[in-house]
């Protein structure tokens, strides 16, 4: 019975791979009002990462992003503002010794669309136990440009690419917020300097 379930799972995964052996996936960079980014600690491991997950058949990257956001860190669409996304897929290869035997030869790695989100909810809205199979057992806020040493080595280049590409949206959001914070100035009454 378990062999049938395993075979069904392998077939499902292989159907999701593109011609080059990459599984479609989304990555999420969630930042707070101080432009710090959310990092989750992989359950029972010493590595930290951004939330990410596979795109299911029939899902758009945006739908997968919202599903993963809820499954991995308990946030709902009303808790976040989408600031931007990567233009194209970013890819990483998974070393062979990390790949299940039954996937070797067909599975190469992940191709990801990355999203930059602003948390408009509160820290207490984050829940690592929103689903039955949690991905993380701890989380923290880090500087946007924190060293990637705590990230598993084969993902670092993609993280760097995503952070670099999405930084422009973070800067644009900061400029919008700054403009919104400038108080409206009413013109001086008639007869005062500066008014004709």
C-alpha positions in Angstrom: 0.0 0.0 0.0 2.7 2.5 0.9 4.6 1.6 -2.3 1.5 2.7 -4.3 1.3 6.0 -2.4 5.0 6.6 -3.0 4.6 5.8 -6.7 1.6 8.1 -7.0 3.7 10.9 -5.3 6.6 10.3 -7.6 4.4 10.5 -10.6 2.8 13.7 -9.3 6.2 15.3 -8.8 7.5 14.2 -12.2 4.4 15.6 -13.9 5.2 19.0 -12.3 8.8 19.1 -13.6 9.6 21.2 -16.7 11.6 19.7 -19.6 14.9 20.6 -17.8 13.9 18.9 -14.6 13.0 22.0 -12.5 10.0 22.1 -10.3 8.0 25.4 -10.4 8.1 27.1 -7.0 7.6 30.4 -5.3 9.8 32.2 -2.9 8.6 34.9 -0.4 10.6 37.8 1.0 8.5 39.3 3.7 9.6 42.6 5.2 8.4 44.6 8.1 8.0 48.4 8.5 11.8 48.6 9.3 12.7 46.8 6.1 13.9 43.8 8.0 13.1 40.4 6.4 11.5 37.3 7.8 13.7 34.2 8.1 12.3 30.9 9.2 14.5 28.2 10.8 13.9 24.8 9.2 12.3 22.4 11.6 14.9 20.3 13.4 17.7 21.8 11.4 20.2 24.7 11.8 19.5 26.4 8.5 17.4 29.5 7.9 15.4 30.4 4.8 12.7 32.4 3.3 9.2 30.8 3.0 8.9 28.9 -0.3 6.9 26.1 -1.8 5.8 24.4 -5.0 3.2 25.6 -7.4 0.4 23.1 -7.7 -1.1 22.1 -11.0 -3.6 24.8 -12.1 -2.2 27.4 -9.7 -0.8 30.7 -10.7 2.4 31.9 -8.9 0.3 34.5 -7.0 -2.1 31.8 -5.8 0.8 29.6 -4.7 2.4 32.5 -2.9 -0.7 33.2 -0.8 -1.2 29.5 -0.1 2.4 29.0 1.0 2.3 32.3 3.0 -0.6 30.8 5.0 0.7 27.3 5.3 4.2 28.2 6.4 3.7 31.3 8.5 0.0 31.6 9.0 -0.5 35.0 7.3 -3.6 35.8 5.2 -3.7 38.2 2.2 -5.0 41.0 4.4 -1.8 40.8 6.4 0.5 41.7 3.5 1.0 44.1 0.7 2.6 42.8 -2.5 5.4 45.2 -3.4 6.8 43.3 -6.4 7.9 40.0 -8.0 10.8 38.8 -10.1 10.5 39.3 -13.8 11.6 35.7 -14.7 12.2 32.4 -13.0 15.3 32.0 -10.8 16.8 28.5 -10.7 18.9 26.5 -8.4 20.2 22.9 -8.7 19.9 20.6 -5.8 23.0 18.5 -5.2 22.5 14.8 -6.1 23.0 13.6 -2.5 20.0 15.7 -1.5 17.7 14.2 -4.1 15.6 11.1 -3.4 16.8 8.1 -5.3 13.5 7.7 -7.1 13.8 11.3 -8.5 17.5 11.1 -9.6 17.9 11.5 -13.3 14.7 13.5 -13.7 14.7 16.1 -10.9 17.3 18.8 -11.1 16.1 21.5 -8.8 13.7 24.4 -8.4 12.7 27.3 -10.6 11.2 30.1 -8.6 9.2 33.3 -9.0 10.0 35.5 -6.0 7.7 37.9 -4.3 8.5 40.9 -2.1 5.8 41.5 0.5 5.3 44.1 3.2 3.7 42.9 6.5 0.9 45.3 7.2 -0.4 43.1 10.0 1.4 42.5 13.3 4.2 40.2 14.4 1.6 38.3 16.5 -0.2 37.4 13.2 2.7 35.1 12.3 1.9 31.5 13.2 4.4 28.6 12.5 1.7 26.1 13.4 -1.0 27.1 10.8 -0.8 23.7 9.1 -0.4 20.1 10.2 3.2 19.8 8.8 5.1 22.9 9.9 8.2 23.9 8.0 9.8 26.1 10.6 10.3 25.9 14.4 11.6 29.4 14.9 11.6 32.8 13.1 13.3 36.2 13.3 13.6 39.5 11.5 17.0 40.1 9.8 18.5 43.0 8.0 17.6 43.0 4.3 21.2 42.6 3.4 22.2 40.1 6.1 24.9 37.6 5.3 23.5 34.5 3.7 25.8 32.1 5.6 22.9 30.6 7.5 21.2 29.6 4.2 22.0 26.2 2.8 24.8 26.7 0.2 23.0 25.6 -3.0 20.2 28.3 -2.5 22.5 31.3 -1.7 23.0 32.5 -5.3 19.2 32.5 -5.9 18.6 34.4 -2.6 21.2 37.0 -3.7 19.6 37.3 -7.1 16.1 37.7 -5.6 17.2 40.2 -3.0 19.0 42.3 -5.6 16.2 42.3 -8.1 13.5 43.1 -5.6 15.4 45.8 -3.6 14.1 48.4 -6.1 10.5 47.7 -5.0 11.5 48.2 -1.4 13.1 51.5 -2.2 10.0 52.6 -4.2 7.7 51.6 -1.3 9.9 53.7 1.1 9.6 56.7 -1.2 5.8 56.3 -1.5 5.5 56.1 2.3 7.7 59.2 2.7 5.6 61.2 0.3 2.5 60.1 2.1 3.9 61.2 5.4 4.6 64.8 4.2 1.7 66.9 5.6 -0.5 68.8 3.1 0.3 72.5 3.2 -2.5 74.8 2.7 -1.7 77.9 0.6 -1.3 81.2 2.6 -4.4 83.4 2.7 -4.7 86.2 0.1 -2.7 89.3 0.8 0.2 87.5 2.5 3.6 87.1 0.9 3.6 84.4 -1.7 0.0 85.0 -2.7 -1.2 87.4 -5.4 
